[in-house]
Amino acid sequence: MEKIATNTNFSEIISAAEPVMVDFWATWCGPCRMLSPTVDDIATEYDGKVTVVKCNVDDCGDISSKYGIRSIPTLLFFKGGEVVDRLVGAVPKNQITAKLDALL
């Protein structure tokens, strides 16, 4: 089950012991809506191994700016509180799971 990121809980979420994948998205973004079921599937499959977080760029402008989010959807992969990888666009599930598997 994915979590919802806010400006107040973001630093706590990304400092989790397990790897964290953050989906930067917006309700008005077509590719984001296409990617959303894939992110939901991954959240279920990797439950207990990876924290999956959704971050609405309209609600979290400070976070989006801090991490240089210029296109959405963007997936950022964190380990130990640091960005270790990113994917931009509505990418296939196997590309996302390959990044996650490399972090585990």
Helices and strands as residue ranges (DSSP letters): E 3-4, H 10-14, E 20-25, H 30-45, E 51-56, H 61-66, E 74-79, E 82-88, H 93-103
